[in-house]
Amino acid sequence: MRQWSPVLRCAAVAALFVTTHGVVAGQFGAEKATIITEQTHGDVSLKVGALLEVRLEANHTTGFSWVAAPVANPVLMRQGRAAYQEHVAGSTVGAGGVEVWRFKAMKAGKQGLKFEYRRPWEKGSPPAKIVTFSVTVE
């Protein structure tokens, strides 16, 4: 059996990554998502099946990250783990970024989303920030 050269193996892995990434991104990107941030005020309304993206400023180099409060009988289903995207402008060491949370509206109803910005190991300390959203799914 003939072995692939290192360059050919690298190209095959890169092609597999691009293809897989495109499929996953296509699953989320097929529909336009409603995007909300800390600056969003008021209620958010969605249709069943719609996508919601929550974008929260964060700086993981400080040890802080956002934690979503658990919800009983949710109408929104989280789509994977939160993703952290560093701010590219300036590329300064210690610069912050954005945590991106994705949800899908699964059934009609109302749900509050509560996020706490905290260091996970500081159990008794209050969060540095709390952000809440009220979501109505029709």
C-alpha positions in Angstrom: 0.0 0.0 0.0 1.3 3.4 -0.9 1.7 6.0 1.9 0.7 9.6 1.5 3.3 12.3 1.7 3.1 14.7 4.7 1.9 17.5 2.4 -0.9 15.3 1.0 -2.0 14.2 4.4 -2.1 17.8 5.6 -4.1 18.8 2.6 -6.6 16.0 3.2 -7.0 16.9 6.8 -7.5 20.6 5.9 -10.1 19.6 3.2 -11.9 17.4 5.8 -11.9 20.3 8.3 -13.3 22.8 5.8 -16.0 20.5 4.6 -17.0 19.5 8.2 -17.0 23.2 9.3 -19.1 24.2 6.3 -21.7 21.6 7.1 -21.9 22.5 10.8 -22.0 26.3 10.0 -24.6 25.6 7.3 -26.8 23.9 9.8 -26.9 27.0 11.9 -26.6 29.5 9.1 -29.4 28.2 7.0 -31.8 30.5 8.8 -31.1 34.0 10.0 -30.6 34.2 13.7 -32.0 36.9 16.0 -29.0 38.4 17.8 -29.2 39.9 21.3 -26.5 41.5 23.4 -26.1 43.1 26.8 -27.3 46.4 25.2 -30.6 44.8 24.0 -33.5 46.0 26.0 -37.0 44.6 26.4 -38.5 41.3 25.4 -37.4 39.1 22.5 -40.0 37.4 20.3 -39.3 34.3 18.2 -41.3 31.8 16.2 -41.0 28.1 16.9 -37.9 26.8 15.1 -36.2 30.2 15.1 -32.6 30.6 16.2 -31.4 33.0 18.9 -27.8 34.1 19.3 -26.7 35.8 22.6 -23.4 37.7 22.3 -21.9 38.8 25.6 -18.6 40.7 26.0 -16.1 38.7 28.0 -12.4 38.4 28.8 -11.3 34.9 29.5 -7.8 36.0 30.3 -9.1 37.3 33.6 -10.7 34.0 34.6 -14.2 35.4 34.1 -16.8 33.7 31.9 -20.5 33.7 31.5 -22.6 31.0 33.1 -26.2 30.4 32.1 -28.7 29.8 34.9 -30.6 26.5 34.6 -34.2 26.7 33.5 -37.1 24.4 34.5 -39.3 23.4 31.5 -37.3 25.4 28.8 -38.8 26.5 25.5 -35.3 27.2 24.2 -32.7 24.5 23.6 -29.1 25.4 23.8 -27.2 24.5 20.6 -23.9 23.2 21.7 -21.4 24.9 24.0 -20.8 28.7 24.2 -18.1 29.8 21.8 -15.4 32.4 22.7 -14.3 34.7 20.0 -11.3 37.0 20.7 -11.4 40.5 19.4 -8.9 40.6 16.6 -8.5 44.4 16.3 -5.1 45.2 17.7 -4.4 41.6 18.9 -3.3 42.9 22.3 -2.4 40.3 24.9 -5.1 40.2 27.4 -7.7 41.7 25.1 -11.2 40.6 25.5 -13.7 38.9 23.2 -17.3 37.8 22.9 -19.0 34.7 24.2 -21.6 33.4 21.8 -24.5 31.3 23.0 -26.9 29.8 20.5 -30.4 28.6 21.2 -33.3 27.1 19.1 -36.9 27.9 19.9 -38.4 24.5 20.4 -42.0 25.2 21.5 -44.4 28.1 22.3 -44.1 29.7 25.7 -42.0 32.2 27.7 -38.6 31.7 29.1 -36.2 34.0 30.9 -32.5 33.7 30.1 -30.1 34.7 32.9 -26.4 34.9 32.5 -23.9 35.5 35.3 -20.3 36.8 34.6 -18.1 35.1 37.2 -15.0 33.1 38.0 -16.2 29.5 38.4 -13.8 28.8 41.3 -15.1 31.7 43.5 -18.1 29.9 44.8 -19.3 32.4 47.5 -18.7 35.6 45.6 -21.4 37.4 43.8 -21.2 37.6 40.0 -19.4 40.7 38.5 -22.4 41.2 36.1 -25.8 39.7 35.6 -27.7 39.9 32.3 -31.3 38.7 31.8 -33.5 38.5 28.8 -37.2 37.6 28.5 -38.0 35.4 25.4 -41.4 34.7 24.1 -41.8 31.9 21.5 -45.0 31.9 19.4 
